[in-house]
Amino acid sequence: MPNPDQRGPRPLSDVLGELFALRGYGRLHAMVELQSAWDAAVGEPHRGRTRLGDVRRGTLTVTVDHPALLEELSAYRKGELLRALREACPDARIDDLRFRIGPVGP
């Protein structure tokens, strides 16, 4: 069996996998997928009024631009939104949503 510390030809897939991990492309791709799933779940009227934050310990933070929207999403649509995100992005492992008020513009 060859020594893995030796230099020499390596499969391109191994090299690209390491590069993607180092540059964070996997995380970026996951966030793009999550954003797309969120946009579909929350719908057109609220898409531009929310902004996704980080996923920490299974909780996705979502910033919304108005208290009434925060109430609607957290009290009435949270379960529906969680189901949609889990179905569309099972690898994201989202267990909860945390909503907060804040700026969502560019």
C-alpha positions as semicolon CSV with decimal commas, in nm:
position;residue;x (nm);y (nm);z (nm)
1;M;0,000;0,000;0,000
2;P;0,144;0,342;-0,093
3;N;0,235;0,589;0,177
4;P;-0,024;0,874;0,180
5;D;0,249;1,124;0,275
6;Q;0,435;1,065;-0,053
7;R;0,404;1,328;-0,319
8;G;0,284;1,216;-0,656
9;P;-0,022;1,202;-0,875
10;R;-0,353;1,216;-0,693
11;P;-0,707;1,182;-0,821
12;L;-0,849;1,517;-0,928
13;S;-1,160;1,456;-0,717
14;D;-0,943;1,440;-0,402
15;V;-0,764;1,763;-0,489
16;L;-1,089;1,947;-0,572
17;G;-1,255;1,818;-0,256
18;E;-0,973;1,956;-0,044
19;L;-0,980;2,288;-0,230
20;F;-1,356;2,326;-0,186
21;A;-1,325;2,250;0,185
22;L;-1,042;2,501;0,230
23;R;-1,223;2,777;0,042
24;G;-1,563;2,714;0,204
25;Y;-1,743;2,642;-0,123
26;G;-1,941;2,359;0,034
27;R;-2,081;2,591;0,300
28;L;-2,155;2,858;0,041
29;H;-2,338;2,605;-0,177
30;A;-2,537;2,485;0,125
31;M;-2,642;2,845;0,205
32;V;-2,752;2,903;-0,154
33;E;-2,966;2,588;-0,138
34;L;-3,107;2,693;0,199
35;Q;-3,189;3,042;0,067
36;S;-3,368;2,894;-0,232
37;A;-3,569;2,659;-0,008
38;W;-3,653;2,949;0,226
39;D;-3,769;3,170;-0,063
40;A;-3,999;2,895;-0,185
41;A;-4,136;2,823;0,163
42;V;-4,195;3,182;0,277
43;G;-4,346;3,290;-0,055
44;E;-4,323;3,595;-0,277
45;P;-4,484;3,853;-0,048
46;H;-4,229;3,799;0,232
47;R;-3,921;3,690;0,038
48;G;-3,766;4,038;0,027
49;R;-3,867;4,115;0,385
50;T;-3,654;3,842;0,542
51;R;-3,284;3,758;0,554
52;L;-3,131;3,427;0,657
53;G;-2,851;3,421;0,909
54;D;-2,634;3,137;1,031
55;V;-2,732;2,789;1,140
56;R;-2,592;2,725;1,488
57;R;-2,661;2,412;1,686
58;G;-2,949;2,331;1,454
59;T;-3,117;2,671;1,483
60;L;-3,151;2,894;1,178
61;T;-3,170;3,266;1,258
62;V;-3,402;3,466;1,034
63;T;-3,411;3,846;1,039
64;V;-3,743;4,008;0,949
65;D;-3,816;4,373;0,882
66;H;-4,136;4,423;1,084
67;P;-4,284;4,303;1,415
68;A;-4,611;4,194;1,253
69;L;-4,422;3,972;1,010
70;L;-4,217;3,830;1,296
71;E;-4,540;3,738;1,475
72;E;-4,690;3,578;1,165
73;L;-4,383;3,368;1,089
74;S;-4,298;3,265;1,444
75;A;-4,650;3,204;1,578
76;Y;-4,843;3,080;1,276
77;R;-4,604;2,952;1,009
78;K;-4,299;2,823;1,197
79;G;-4,396;2,454;1,174
80;E;-4,477;2,480;0,805
81;L;-4,149;2,661;0,731
82;L;-3,944;2,408;0,929
83;R;-4,103;2,116;0,742
84;A;-4,034;2,279;0,406
85;L;-3,669;2,350;0,493
86;R;-3,612;1,999;0,630
87;E;-3,761;1,844;0,318
88;A;-3,567;2,062;0,075
89;C;-3,235;2,064;0,268
90;P;-3,211;1,753;0,487
91;D;-2,833;1,789;0,520
92;A;-2,872;2,131;0,683
93;R;-3,014;1,963;0,996
94;I;-3,238;2,250;1,099
95;D;-3,425;2,179;1,423
96;D;-3,559;2,525;1,501
97;L;-3,608;2,876;1,366
98;R;-3,524;3,190;1,561
99;F;-3,676;3,514;1,434
100;R;-3,549;3,862;1,513
101;I;-3,623;4,216;1,398
102;G;-3,360;4,396;1,194
103;P;-3,260;4,540;0,859
104;V;-3,290;4,302;0,564
105;G;-3,192;4,525;0,274
106;P;-2,882;4,482;0,061
